[in-house]
Amino acid sequence: MRSALLDAPGILAQAEASTLGRGEQDLLVRFEKQLPGFGGLYISDGEVRVYMKSDAIPPAMVRAVLAKVYSAHGNPSVREAMVKVGSASIIRGQYALSELIAIQKRIEASIPNWTGAGTNIMANKVVVAFPDSDALFAGLRGMDAAGIPVGALTGIIMPQARTSASFTDNIRPVRDGLLMSMENDTYEPHGMKNINGVWVPEFYGVLCSIGFNVNTRYGDFFLTAAHCENEWRGQNGFVGDSVFQSSRYWNGSTWAGGFVGNIVVNPPWTVDSDCPINLNSGTHYDFCTDADVAMGQYTNGAYGDRRIAISQYGGINGNPGTNQINNWYPINAVLSPEYVDQTMNHQTGKSAGVTYTTSGPFVADMMDVPTTVCWPLNHNGCASPRTLLFQNHTVIQADVSGGDSGGAVFTGNPNNGAPYAALGILVARMGPAGLLPTQPCPTCRFVFSRWDKIEPHIGFGVLNPQTVF
């Protein structure tokens, strides 16, 4: 088959036409016009390091081109971090960034059974994931025939992604101050449950988490994962269901918790023939999206605080956090995953309603991840599974569980502590099924929708979570 590397000029053309749709990587790919063979850059030990495929371009020219762009970058944090780009180290890379992206796309179009594929700029390689070792070996064996250089790949084992919504009776206290339930008693009528000899209503609904509260030119909203509403209703882009926080629960004598608002903005996912081909079925994915996000609006005086709630003890190395909130901390920026991973060298955290605050390292900054959604998701189980492709998402290794969908994804800025910077909204999990929220999961990973994809998907302009200006 024609080499995937020959598709690189088309990737560069898309970047120059602003149609590549890969966030900060669009800017990096465009450097190839002036710096042929440019493979990306990152910061290590405070020094900027730049990949180039050959020595044909003088290092002084590489540094001058990069310095001109980054000295005028619109984000002051980026300008500060790249202040040493004029003395950047030039290191030999095997591939231009456009070639890496072309390889990723060829994998997705030619190799079945992958569970994730994305670029790793710091390694100058493509990360490709399969569900187990047999699938990994079979996939790697097929690469050469598909025109894909195996030397450009880092193969990993990563389970199939599952959305992190959970169906529950919601008779439990709120966790980490962020858990919500989405209910509609007309759509899914409640039953009755015997608690200590007293028959009380048992409400049905989908359990997810409230993420960031944002201010827009249209008012204040909260963000959550769109699949929470779409799966719950079995309808693409549905709005209108009620949101409760705290989840209503029986405190021994009465029901606690209450209604806070409704889902009011939920742009539908792309469907069927407008999505890529799913090689496992030979048909298009049922749905695809680069931002699995919906917005709710508070009512009846409920207030959304634009700060991040952090557990008293955060879970690292695959451990859950605790359900006691340490404090609410200010947010002073919105950052890209590439900047946090390659420039700040920070890990990423999330706060959500089941495993609380957890954090871990990047698996890939920008990755395509296939999954299956239940359509609809209700107390009778998965009635009709549909395929969904998360496009241009980011993957982090950290503890996560059902009910965490919609949770806030963030990083410490600038010193891995408060104030914090927003990155996106948690949408899916990878790891063993059946674990309790309190059980450690060192192999778990979570998938999140990036802010630079969320804003254009919603179409409201700037979604401002900042509390420090």
GIQUIGI-V217367 format. One record per residue. N is the residue number from 1. RES is the residue in one letter. SS is DSSP state (alpha for helix, beta for strand, coil for the rest). PHI is phi in radians with two decimals (none if undefined). PSI is psi in degrees with one decimal (none if undefined). Layout:
N RES SS PHI PSI
N RES SS PHI PSI
This chain:
1 M coil none 149.8
2 R coil -0.92 134.5
3 S coil -1.05 137.6
4 A alpha -1.08 -26.1
5 L alpha -1.11 -25.4
6 L alpha -1.30 -8.8
7 D alpha -1.51 -5.9
8 A alpha -1.06 -41.5
9 P alpha -0.99 -32.9
10 G alpha -1.19 -34.7
11 I alpha -1.13 -44.6
12 L alpha -1.07 -41.7
13 A alpha -1.09 -39.7
14 Q alpha -1.13 -40.6
15 A alpha -1.09 -42.8
16 E alpha -1.19 -29.0
17 A coil -1.55 3.9
18 S coil 1.06 35.4
19 T coil -2.08 6.0
20 L coil -1.27 -36.9
21 G coil 1.25 36.5
22 R coil -2.09 30.9
23 G coil 1.05 -130.0
24 E alpha -1.12 -25.1
25 Q alpha -1.12 -25.4
26 D alpha -1.03 -44.1
27 L alpha -1.11 -43.7
28 L alpha -1.13 -42.7
29 V alpha -1.09 -36.9
30 R alpha -1.13 -20.4
31 F alpha -1.09 -22.3
32 E alpha -1.13 -21.8
33 K alpha -1.10 -43.1
34 Q coil -1.58 -24.8
35 L coil -2.21 74.9
36 P coil -0.96 132.8
37 G coil 1.59 4.3
38 F beta -1.11 125.6
39 G beta -1.89 6.3
40 G beta 1.93 172.5
41 L beta -2.52 159.5
42 Y beta -2.72 170.8
43 I beta -2.00 132.2
44 S beta -2.36 127.5
45 D coil 0.93 37.2
46 G coil 1.42 -3.1
47 E beta -1.87 139.6
48 V beta -1.39 132.7
49 R beta -2.17 133.1
50 V beta -2.15 129.3
51 Y beta -1.50 130.6
52 M beta -2.32 142.6
53 K coil -1.32 -24.5
54 S coil -2.55 173.9
55 D coil -1.67 12.6
56 A coil -1.15 -29.7
57 I coil -1.74 126.4
58 P coil -1.04 140.5
59 P alpha -0.96 -34.6
60 A alpha -1.09 -36.2
61 M alpha -1.23 -40.9
62 V alpha -1.02 -48.3
63 R alpha -1.12 -39.5
64 A alpha -1.15 -42.6
65 V alpha -1.11 -45.4
66 L alpha -1.18 -41.5
67 A alpha -1.09 -37.8
68 K alpha -1.08 -40.7
69 V alpha -1.30 -47.3
70 Y alpha -1.32 -23.2
71 S coil -1.20 -20.0
72 A coil -1.95 14.8
73 H coil -1.07 143.4
74 G coil -1.26 -17.6
75 N coil -1.72 116.2
76 P alpha -1.06 -30.6
77 S alpha -1.13 -39.0
78 V alpha -1.17 -43.5
79 R alpha -1.02 -42.2
80 E alpha -1.16 -43.2
81 A alpha -1.17 -31.3
82 M coil -1.70 19.8
83 V coil -1.12 -23.9
84 K coil -1.66 13.1
85 V alpha -1.11 -24.2
86 G alpha -1.18 -13.3
87 S alpha -2.12 28.3
88 A coil -1.05 146.9
89 S beta -1.45 133.0
90 I beta -1.76 121.4
91 I beta -2.11 149.2
92 R beta -1.33 124.7
93 G coil -1.96 157.2
94 Q coil -1.49 -23.4
95 Y coil -2.39 142.7
96 A coil -1.27 156.4
97 L alpha -1.07 -38.4
98 S alpha -1.09 -32.8
99 E alpha -1.20 -39.5
100 L alpha -1.10 -42.9
101 I alpha -1.15 -38.7
102 A alpha -1.10 -39.8
103 I alpha -1.11 -44.2
104 Q alpha -0.99 -46.4
105 K alpha -1.17 -34.9
106 R alpha -1.16 -39.4
107 I alpha -1.01 -47.9
108 E alpha -1.14 -28.2
109 A alpha -1.60 -10.4
110 S alpha -2.26 -22.2
111 I coil -1.99 121.5
112 P coil -1.41 166.5
113 N coil 1.24 12.2
114 W beta -1.31 149.0
115 T beta -1.95 -1.3
116 G beta 3.13 145.2
117 A beta -2.60 129.8
118 G beta -2.86 168.0
119 T beta -1.54 145.6
120 N beta -2.12 96.0
121 I alpha -1.14 -39.4
122 M alpha -1.14 -28.4
123 A alpha -1.70 -6.2
124 N coil 0.98 43.5
125 K beta -2.50 175.4
126 V beta -1.91 130.7
127 V beta -1.54 125.6
128 V beta -2.24 130.4
129 A beta -2.02 145.7
130 F beta -2.32 158.2
131 P coil -1.25 -24.1
132 D coil -2.72 175.7
133 S alpha -1.16 -36.2
134 D alpha -1.08 -45.8
135 A alpha -1.15 -36.3
136 L alpha -1.09 -48.6
137 F alpha -1.12 -42.2
138 A alpha -1.11 -41.3
139 G alpha -1.13 -44.0
140 L alpha -1.14 -35.2
141 R alpha -1.11 -29.3
142 G coil -1.52 -4.5
143 M coil -1.15 -46.4
144 D alpha -1.06 -43.4
145 A alpha -1.15 -21.6
146 A alpha -1.62 8.0
147 G coil 1.38 23.9
148 I coil -1.96 119.6
149 P coil -1.24 118.4
150 V alpha -1.11 -29.0
151 G alpha -1.12 -14.8
152 A alpha -1.55 2.7
153 L beta -1.97 145.6
154 T beta -2.02 109.0
155 G beta -1.54 133.9
156 I beta -2.35 159.8
157 I beta -1.73 123.8
158 M coil -2.53 121.5
159 P coil -1.07 164.5
160 Q coil -1.06 138.0
161 A beta -1.27 146.8
162 R beta -2.31 139.0
163 T beta -1.10 150.3
164 S coil -1.76 26.5
165 A coil -1.41 159.1
166 S beta -2.51 137.5
167 F beta -1.64 129.8
168 T beta -2.63 166.6
169 D coil -1.50 -4.7
170 N coil 1.13 16.8
171 I coil -1.52 79.7
172 R coil -2.87 154.3
173 P coil -1.30 160.7
174 V coil -1.12 146.6
175 R coil -2.06 131.1
176 D coil 1.02 16.4
177 G coil 1.25 7.9
178 L coil -2.16 -10.2
179 L beta -1.21 142.1
180 M beta -2.37 159.6
181 S beta -2.16 143.2
182 M beta -1.98 118.7
183 E beta -2.38 157.9
184 N coil -2.72 105.2
185 D coil -1.22 -19.4
186 T coil -1.35 -41.2
187 Y coil -1.25 -44.0
188 E coil -2.30 84.6
189 P coil -1.02 143.7
190 H coil -1.33 158.6
191 G beta -1.90 -161.1
192 M beta -2.17 145.9
193 K beta -2.34 138.7
194 N beta -1.52 112.5
195 I beta -2.09 109.9
196 N coil 0.98 40.4
197 G coil 1.45 2.2
198 V beta -2.00 126.9
199 W beta -1.46 120.4
200 V beta -2.23 159.0
201 P beta -1.13 141.4
202 E beta -2.01 104.8
203 F coil -1.49 142.7
204 Y coil -1.84 144.5
205 G beta 3.08 178.1
206 V beta -1.71 140.0
207 L beta -1.79 123.2
208 C beta -2.47 -167.5
209 S beta -2.19 148.1
210 I coil -1.46 131.7
211 G coil -1.63 -132.7
212 F coil -1.31 145.2
213 N beta -1.56 134.7
214 V beta -2.26 151.4
215 N beta -1.84 135.9
216 T beta -2.31 175.2
217 R coil -1.19 -10.1
218 Y coil -1.80 1.5
219 G beta 2.18 -165.6
220 D beta -1.77 140.1
221 F beta -2.47 165.4
222 F beta -2.03 149.1
223 L beta -1.74 144.2
224 T beta -2.60 -177.7
225 A coil -1.47 135.1
226 A alpha -1.13 -32.3
227 H alpha -1.14 -21.3
228 C alpha -1.03 -44.1
229 E alpha -1.39 -42.9
230 N alpha -1.13 -46.0
231 E alpha -1.17 -42.9
232 W alpha -1.00 -40.8
233 R alpha -1.64 -17.6
234 G coil 1.17 29.7
235 Q coil -2.39 135.5
236 N coil -1.37 120.4
237 G coil 1.39 23.8
238 F coil -1.23 145.8
239 V coil -2.33 163.2
240 G coil 2.01 -19.1
241 D coil -1.23 155.2
242 S beta -1.43 145.4
243 V beta -2.07 134.0
244 F beta -2.07 137.8
245 Q coil -2.76 121.3
246 S coil -1.12 159.4
247 S coil -1.04 135.4
248 R coil -1.14 133.1
249 Y beta -2.56 159.1
250 W beta -1.55 117.9
251 N coil -1.68 12.6
252 G coil 1.91 -25.0
253 S coil -2.41 -22.5
254 T coil -2.73 171.8
255 W beta -1.49 135.2
256 A beta -1.93 165.7
257 G coil 1.56 164.6
258 G coil -2.89 175.2
259 F beta -1.23 130.8
260 V beta -2.07 -19.9
261 G beta 2.99 -164.2
262 N beta -2.37 156.5
263 I beta -1.33 122.3
264 V beta -2.13 -18.9
265 V beta -2.32 121.8
266 N coil -2.67 78.7
267 P coil -1.01 131.7
268 P coil -1.16 149.8
269 W coil -1.18 155.2
270 T beta -1.18 146.8
271 V beta -2.19 151.6
272 D alpha 0.82 -117.2
273 S alpha -1.15 -14.8
274 D alpha -1.49 -2.3
275 C coil -1.76 161.4
276 P coil -1.12 167.9
277 I beta -1.36 134.1
278 N beta -1.55 108.0
279 L coil -1.10 -24.8
280 N coil -1.25 -26.4
281 S coil -1.95 -17.2
282 G coil 1.37 4.4
283 T beta -2.10 171.4
284 H beta -1.20 151.2
285 Y coil -1.00 143.1
286 D coil -1.09 -40.5
287 F beta -2.42 155.0
288 C beta -2.63 150.7
289 T beta -2.80 148.1
290 D coil -1.77 4.4
291 A coil -2.71 100.8
292 D coil -1.54 74.7
293 V coil -2.46 142.3
294 A beta -2.30 165.4
295 M beta -2.18 139.6
296 G beta -1.97 158.3
297 Q beta -2.12 131.5
298 Y beta -1.26 148.3
299 T coil -2.37 171.5
300 N coil 0.95 39.3
301 G coil 1.41 -1.3
302 A coil -1.12 143.7
303 Y coil -2.15 135.8
304 G coil -1.75 115.6
305 D coil -1.51 122.2
306 R coil -1.47 59.1
307 R beta -2.34 167.0
308 I beta -1.83 132.4
309 A beta -1.57 123.7
310 I beta -2.04 134.9
311 S beta -1.11 156.6
312 Q coil -1.05 -38.7
313 Y coil -2.23 122.2
314 G coil -1.52 144.3
315 G beta -1.47 122.8
316 I coil -2.10 166.8
317 N coil 0.96 36.9
318 G coil 1.43 11.3
319 N coil -1.66 149.6
320 P coil -1.29 161.8
321 G coil -1.49 -165.6
322 T coil -1.89 162.8
323 N coil -1.60 9.0
324 Q coil -1.69 128.8
325 I beta -1.37 127.2
326 N beta -1.26 -46.1
327 N beta -3.05 171.0
328 W beta -1.83 126.3
329 Y beta -2.02 149.8
330 P beta -1.22 153.9
331 I beta -1.96 128.5
332 N beta -2.14 7.1
333 A beta -2.87 162.7
334 V beta -2.09 125.7
335 L coil -2.16 159.2
336 S coil -1.54 149.5
337 P alpha -1.01 -38.6
338 E alpha -1.04 -41.8
339 Y alpha -1.13 -43.7
340 V alpha -1.17 -41.6
341 D alpha -1.31 -50.4
342 Q alpha -1.62 -22.7
343 T alpha -1.88 -51.5
344 M alpha -1.36 -23.9
345 N coil 0.98 38.4
346 H coil -1.72 156.6
347 Q coil -1.47 173.4
348 T beta -2.13 142.9
349 G beta -2.07 166.2
350 K beta -2.46 148.0
351 S beta -2.10 123.8
352 A beta -2.59 176.6
353 G coil -1.50 -5.8
354 V coil -2.04 -49.3
355 T coil -1.76 5.3
356 Y beta 1.16 -141.4
357 T beta -1.56 119.7
358 T beta -2.38 159.3
359 S beta -2.60 164.0
360 G beta -3.12 -178.5
361 P coil -1.44 163.3
362 F beta -1.25 138.3
363 V beta -1.62 -45.2
364 A beta -2.77 140.8
365 D beta -1.26 -38.7
366 M beta -2.42 115.4
367 M beta -2.48 146.9
368 D beta -1.70 131.3
369 V beta -2.36 115.6
370 P beta -1.46 151.4
371 T beta -2.69 179.7
372 T beta -2.19 137.2
373 V beta -2.01 147.6
374 C coil -1.46 139.7
375 W coil -2.45 90.6
376 P coil -1.62 170.7
377 L beta -1.70 114.6
378 N beta -2.55 -173.7
379 H coil -1.26 -5.5
380 N coil -1.61 2.8
381 G beta 1.73 -160.9
382 C beta -1.56 99.6
383 A coil -1.23 -42.7
384 S coil -2.63 96.7
385 P coil -1.17 142.2
386 R beta -2.23 149.7
387 T beta -1.53 143.4
388 L beta -2.43 134.4
389 L beta -1.96 115.3
390 F beta -1.40 114.3
391 Q beta -1.78 137.8
392 N beta 0.98 49.7
393 H beta -1.85 173.7
394 T beta -2.09 143.5
395 V beta -2.09 132.2
396 I beta -2.19 142.3
397 Q beta -1.61 108.8
398 A coil -2.94 163.4
399 D coil -1.18 140.7
400 V coil -2.78 155.1
401 S coil -2.66 170.9
402 G coil -1.05 136.3
403 G coil 1.76 -13.7
404 D coil -1.42 -12.5
405 S coil -0.96 137.0
406 G coil 1.65 -10.7
407 G coil -1.10 156.1
408 A beta -1.37 130.5
409 V beta -1.91 132.2
410 F beta -2.65 174.9
411 T beta -2.51 157.6
412 G beta -1.25 143.0
413 N coil -2.61 120.0
414 P coil -1.73 -2.2
415 N coil -2.08 35.6
416 N coil 1.05 24.1
417 G coil -2.52 -167.2
418 A coil -1.18 147.7
419 P coil -1.27 161.4
420 Y beta -1.87 162.3
421 A beta -2.09 138.7
422 A beta -1.40 141.4
423 L beta -2.09 -35.8
424 G beta 2.93 -160.0
425 I beta -2.20 129.1
426 L beta -1.19 135.8
427 V beta -2.26 -21.8
428 A beta -2.71 165.9
429 R beta -2.34 153.7
430 M beta -2.30 132.9
431 G coil 2.69 -179.8
432 P coil -1.14 144.1
433 A coil -1.48 155.5
434 G coil 1.53 1.0
435 L coil -1.28 143.9
436 L coil -1.30 153.5
437 P coil -1.02 -23.2
438 T coil -1.53 -7.1
439 Q coil -1.51 136.3
440 P coil -1.12 151.3
441 C coil -2.50 80.5
442 P coil -1.15 -18.2
443 T coil -1.66 -0.1
444 C coil -1.28 149.4
445 R beta -2.41 147.7
446 F beta -2.09 151.1
447 V beta -1.90 135.0
448 F beta -2.32 148.3
449 S beta -1.39 131.4
450 R beta -1.43 149.8
451 W alpha -1.07 -35.7
452 D alpha -1.26 -8.0
453 K alpha -1.79 -29.6
454 I alpha -1.15 -47.3
455 E alpha -1.04 -50.6
456 P alpha -1.18 -28.4
457 H alpha -1.17 -43.5
458 I alpha -1.22 -40.7
459 G coil 1.40 20.0
460 F coil -1.74 8.2
461 G coil 1.44 -142.3
462 V coil -1.24 128.6
463 L coil -1.79 102.0
464 N beta -1.71 109.5
465 P coil -1.66 2.7
466 Q coil -1.28 142.5
467 T coil -2.06 -3.8
468 V coil -2.19 130.7
469 F coil -2.15 none
